[in-house]
Every structure is written in C-alpha cells, then in structure tokens.
C-alpha cells in the first residue's frame, strides 16, 4: 500500500504538471452534454418522448453522459502507462525494491480520483442546465459506488491496452472504444426501443447499457429490474479480467 501510494502521488503530480490534458479529459463529457441537451435536445426529446415516458431529456441524458465520463479518462491512462513503458522509467522501477504491481495500481487509483472529479463537474453543469435528480442519500451512495466500480473496470482495461501498445498515440486510439464507441452504441442518448435491430441487440447485451439504466433508475427514478445486478456483475468481471491481463503483460515485458 505504501508503494502504491507513492505511485499515486507521482500520477497526481503528473496531472497537475499537465493541466491542459487533465482539463481536456474533464471537459469532453461536458461538451457532449451541452451538445446533446442544447443542440440536439429538442429534436431527440420529441422523438423519444413516448419511449421515455415523457421524462425531460436532460434527466434522460445526464446518466448516459456520466457513463461516458467514466470512460473519458481511459485514453489518458492508456497513453500514460504506455509512455512510462516507452521512456524507460518502468525499467528503472524494476531495479528498485518496490512492489511490481504498485506502478499499475497508482495509475488506476489516480485515474479513478480524476474521473470522480470529472463526474462532479458533469453533475454540476447538468444541474445548471436543468437536471433534477430525485435520488435520496442511499440512491446517491449506490450510484457513486457503481460509478467507482465501473471506473476501476474500465481503467484496468485501459492499462492493459497501454501495456499492449508500442506508442502512446496507438494506446490512445486503442482505448477510444471505451470512451466513445461503446457509449454511442448504448442507451446513453436514446432508448433501446428506438435503435435499429442490429444495434439494439448489441446495445442490450454490452456492459454500458445496464450501467446507464441502473444510474437512471437510481438518480431520476424508474424501474431498475435486472440491470442492477447485471451492471455490478459486468464491472466485477471486467475489473478482474483487466487486472489479471495487465499484470500478466507487465510481468512478461521486462524491457521496452
């Protein structure tokens, strides 16, 4: 834990040293929220009113943007760990008496902290734009817990992609599906019933959609059904798989 805390401090200092990259990651979901709520909100709300039960579109879209926020930091994480591997600092760490996985754990915990800061920013902007959650303290705690768990899962997958890539640019591109493609091919911006048949099938069975539906149920009310346990199961499976995959890649790659 001491070694992981040291690597966490290193990760957070890098974030403070390059604030433009940190703010860029935090502002991307905010820009998406403004675009979909203001530019496309009127047209989309009219098209999905029946499927959403006449829920205000801003209340419908904020949980989806929160999920996109969880994935937004994955590109930075993948690029950061790939850069460390390419620059040789990890080779130096390997010669020091520290726990090997502490290098990866520090990256993951730092990414989770920065992602939660972005979540607060998105919620604040959403409230200013008219987002009105009905959640009580228990629902908010459950929503935060689910977001932290899913962030851990996404981040460990991003670490594996960063270790697998040869250059930071390639690592960022490899992590792009986690931050953009999967959220758009989900129920983040439109209900499942309004999607074309092929995309509807994919959106229903991919891990992001049940997480979004669970967040909607917790924050703005409505049935959660099987989405609750399914989203938790997805997060645990992805986190475990990402951790084991990342640790294996890290241990078998002594030099870069």
C-alpha positions in Angstrom: 0.0 0.0 0.0 2.9 2.4 0.7 4.4 1.7 -2.7 1.1 2.2 -4.4 0.5 5.5 -2.5 3.9 6.7 -3.8 3.0 5.9 -7.3 -0.4 7.6 -6.8 1.4 10.8 -5.8 3.5 10.6 -8.8 0.5 10.1 -11.0 -1.4 13.1 -9.5 1.7 15.3 -9.8 1.8 14.5 -13.5 -1.8 15.5 -13.8 -1.1 18.8 -12.1 2.0 19.3 -14.3 0.0 19.0 -17.4 -3.3 20.6 -16.5 -4.4 21.1 -20.2 -4.6 17.4 -20.7 -6.4 16.9 -17.4 -9.0 19.6 -18.1 -9.4 18.4 -21.7 -10.4 15.0 -20.4 -12.8 16.6 -17.9 -14.4 19.0 -20.4 -15.1 16.4 -23.1 -18.1 14.9 -21.3 -19.3 18.5 -20.5 -19.2 19.4 -24.2 -21.1 16.3 -25.1 -23.7 17.1 -22.5 -24.1 20.7 -23.8 -24.3 19.4 -27.4 -27.0 16.8 -26.8 -29.0 18.8 -24.3 -29.0 22.2 -26.2 -28.2 21.4 -29.9 -30.0 18.1 -30.3 -32.2 18.0 -27.2 -35.4 19.4 -28.8 -35.3 17.0 -31.7 -34.3 14.0 -29.7 -36.7 14.6 -26.9 -39.6 14.8 -29.4 -38.5 11.5 -31.0 -38.1 9.6 -27.7 -40.8 11.1 -25.6 -43.1 8.0 -25.8 -40.3 5.6 -25.0 -39.0 7.6 -22.0 -42.5 8.2 -20.5 -42.2 11.9 -21.2 -39.1 12.3 -19.0 -37.3 15.5 -19.6 -34.4 14.8 -22.0 -31.8 16.5 -19.7 -32.8 14.0 -17.0 -32.6 11.1 -19.5 -29.2 12.1 -21.0 -27.2 13.0 -17.9 -26.8 9.4 -16.6 -25.6 8.4 -20.1 -23.0 11.3 -20.1 -21.9 10.2 -16.6 -21.1 6.8 -18.1 -19.2 8.5 -20.9 -17.3 10.4 -18.2 -16.2 7.2 -16.7 -14.6 6.1 -20.0 -13.2 9.5 -20.9 -10.1 9.0 -18.8 -9.2 5.6 -20.3 -7.4 7.2 -23.2 -5.2 9.2 -20.9 -4.5 6.2 -18.7 -3.5 4.1 -21.6 -1.3 6.8 -23.1 0.3 7.4 -19.7 1.3 3.8 -18.9 2.5 3.3 -22.5 4.6 6.4 -22.2 6.2 5.2 -19.0 7.0 1.9 -20.6 8.5 3.5 -23.7 10.5 6.1 -21.8 12.3 3.6 -19.6 11.1 4.8 -16.2 9.4 1.4 -15.6 12.7 -0.3 -16.3 14.2 1.8 -13.5 11.4 1.0 -11.2 12.0 -2.7 -11.8 15.5 -2.4 -10.3 14.2 -0.8 -7.1 12.8 -2.7 -4.1 9.2 -1.9 -4.7 6.1 -4.0 -5.3 5.8 -4.5 -9.1 2.1 -4.0 -9.3 2.3 -0.7 -7.4 3.2 1.0 -10.7 -0.1 -0.1 -12.2 -2.2 0.4 -9.0 -1.0 4.0 -8.7 -2.2 4.7 -12.3 -5.6 3.1 -11.6 -6.3 4.9 -8.3 -5.1 8.2 -9.8 -7.4 7.8 -12.8 -10.4 6.9 -10.5 -9.8 10.1 -8.5 -9.6 12.3 -11.5 -12.6 10.6 -13.0 -14.7 11.3 -9.9 -13.7 15.0 -10.1 -15.0 15.0 -13.7 -18.2 13.3 -12.5 -18.8 16.2 -10.0 -18.2 18.7 -12.8 -20.7 17.0 -15.2 -23.3 16.8 -12.4 -22.8 20.5 -11.6 -23.2 21.5 -15.2 -26.2 19.3 -15.6 -27.9 20.9 -12.5 -27.2 24.3 -14.1 -28.9 23.1 -17.3 -32.0 21.8 -15.6 -31.0 18.3 -14.4 -33.2 17.5 -11.4 -32.4 14.1 -9.8 -34.9 12.6 -7.4 -32.4 10.4 -5.6 -32.0 10.3 -1.9 -28.8 9.8 0.1 -29.0 6.0 -0.3 -29.5 6.2 -4.1 -26.7 8.6 -4.4 -24.3 6.4 -2.5 -25.3 3.4 -4.6 -24.8 5.4 -7.8 -21.4 6.6 -6.7 -20.4 3.1 -5.7 -21.5 1.8 -9.1 -19.6 4.5 -10.9 -16.4 3.9 -8.9 -16.6 0.2 -9.6 -17.2 0.7 -13.3 -14.3 3.2 -13.4 -12.0 0.7 -11.9 -13.0 -1.9 -14.5 -12.6 0.5 -17.4 -9.2 1.8 -16.1 -7.7 -1.7 -15.7 -8.7 -2.5 -19.3 -7.1 0.8 -20.4 -3.9 -0.2 -18.5 -3.8 -3.4 -20.4 -4.3 -1.6 -23.7 -1.5 0.8 -22.8 0.9 -2.1 -22.0 0.0 -3.8 -25.2 0.6 -0.7 -27.4 4.0 0.3 -28.8 3.4 4.1 -28.8 1.3 6.5 -26.7 -0.7 7.6 -29.8 -1.6 4.0 -30.6 -2.6 3.4 -26.9 -5.0 6.4 -27.1 -6.6 5.1 -30.2 -6.8 1.6 -28.8 -8.7 2.9 -25.8 -11.1 5.0 -27.9 -13.9 2.3 -28.0 -14.1 2.5 -24.2 -14.7 6.3 -24.2 -16.7 6.9 -27.3 -17.8 3.9 -29.4 -19.4 1.9 -26.7 -21.3 4.8 -25.1 -22.8 5.8 -28.5 -23.8 2.2 -29.2 -25.7 2.0 -26.0 -28.8 3.6 -24.4 -26.8 6.7 -23.4 -28.7 9.1 -25.7 -31.7 7.3 -27.0 -33.9 4.5 -25.5 -33.2 0.9 -26.5 -36.6 0.6 -28.3 -35.7 3.4 -30.8 -32.4 1.7 -32.0 -32.2 -0.3 -35.3 -32.5 -4.1 -34.8 -28.8 -5.0 -35.1 -27.6 -2.1 -33.0 -30.4 -2.7 -30.5 -29.2 -6.3 -29.9 -25.6 -5.1 -29.4 -26.7 -2.2 -27.1 -28.8 -4.6 -25.0 -26.0 -7.0 -24.3 -23.0 -4.8 -23.9 -21.8 -3.7 -20.4 -22.5 0.0 -20.7 -26.3 -0.1 -21.2 -27.2 -1.9 -17.9 -25.0 0.5 -16.1 -26.7 3.5 -17.7 -30.2 2.1 -16.9 -29.2 1.5 -13.3 -27.9 5.0 -12.9 -31.1 6.4 -14.4 -33.2 4.3 -12.0 -31.1 5.5 -9.1 -30.9 9.2 -10.0 -34.2 10.1 -11.6 -36.4 7.2 -10.6 -37.9 4.4 -12.6 -37.6 0.6 -12.6 -34.1 -0.9 -12.4 -35.0 -4.6 -12.7 -32.2 -6.9 -13.7 -30.0 -4.0 -14.8 -28.7 -3.5 -11.2 -27.1 -6.9 -10.6 -26.1 -7.2 -14.3 -24.1 -3.9 -14.2 -22.3 -4.9 -11.0 -21.5 -8.3 -12.4 -20.1 -6.7 -15.6 -18.0 -4.3 -13.6 -16.6 -7.1 -11.4 -15.8 -9.4 -14.3 -14.2 -6.6 -16.4 -12.2 -5.4 -13.4 -10.9 -8.8 -12.6 -10.1 -9.6 -16.3 -8.4 -6.3 -16.8 -6.3 -6.7 -13.6 -5.1 -10.2 -14.5 -4.4 -9.2 -18.1 -2.5 -6.1 -17.1 -0.4 -7.9 -14.5 0.5 -10.6 -17.0 1.5 -8.1 -19.6 3.5 -6.1 -17.1 5.4 -9.1 -15.7 6.3 -10.6 -19.1 7.7 -7.3 -20.5 10.9 -6.6 -18.5 12.3 -4.1 -21.1 10.8 -1.8 -23.8 
